[in-house]
């Protein structure tokens, strides 16, 4: 297509359309902050809700072995559904609202957190469990004092992966009108291939994922000092 | 305002009507043409990713080096949104069109292929490797006749993950007008949910079915490729 070729030439050589531009960041700080707010809010709420569902679900799957296959298969099938397709199936019913994006994000984060929890719980050595039972620990105390703390590293790993993936996935929420930095990336592309906007939003997205990951790592280290000692030895 | 059940039924009705219109299937940008486009974009991306990831993963696994790099790379690509690469690649020297889409998708298919190839080679029992060496096999012979055959289940599992992931992600190509089945959804959203809601839903269902079918077929293929003794 000749028009496309012309466009490519214009995009490729235009000094007014650089990849990085501080003036873009300065002039659009309000827009960027609004996108950041939306991105952070969607990510935090999605991971929180997914954790509140997935961790108890992991406990159920751990306690009831016969149910674990079904739970994992269901979450696995959900994970196979493309994000855009999931939003497409939700949007006609829930509308172009943040809740549409949120439901999709929660469904995707479920499997990762569930797997992390289940792996962690299954890794608790049987002799540790036996010893605790021998000391008179009931089911609930065993879970709270022994099993969950020992499963924590694996749960945190699941949470970290889910958080980073969710940050990237929020961008697809563009289709429902709430994609955080994704909205800026796509609108930058649609508005004359505006590179500074695409690049700034992309870097902000990756940066946000790294910040969340770092925060989770710090929180894990603060709450699990025994892990730090093990790591340094 | 219609009752919520009314809205629900009318969207589903619209989707069924859309799916029942033969023209929506056979038109030049209909479901059939879009499916073919979707499949070839995905196949090309997976093929490129295999050509890059397998030799590197196998070599790293054979030598036992670079495990940390593989993990870091896999983690890093998770943080990069697919839509970012889909919009950035066309604006580089790669240019607009299918090439940029295929390459962007290939980038996301590399980590699972690489990680599984590496893991597959590392999981080979060291005793087996030693025995092969003791029989006088050279490094290359150990690789081709001992390590690689034993790593096939891992390679197959990585392939399945990557292929399904690419098929699902290829839907996003529609954001940059890049073709594939996502275009049906994207066009529906363009019409607005009131008149395009049915098409959006129909598109979502078609893409989901394609991915679930692919997942099922590849799971069967993976099982066939795994020697009976190694099946879990």
Interface residues (C-beta under 8 A of the other chain):
Chain A: X4 X7 X8 X11 X12 X77 X80 X81 X82 X83 X84 X85 X86 X87 X88 X89 X91 X92 X93 X95 X96 X161 X164 X165 X167 X168 X169 X171 X172 X174 X175 X181 X182 X185 X186 X188 X189 X193 X195 X198 X199 X201 X202 X205 X206 X209 X210 X213
Chain B: X7 X8 X11 X15 X75 X78 X79 X80 X81 X82 X83 X84 X87 X88 X90 X91 X93 X95 X96 X97 X164 X167 X168 X169 X171 X172 X174 X175 X176 X182 X185 X186 X188 X189 X193 X197 X198 X200 X201 X203 X204 X205 X207 X208 X211 X212 X215
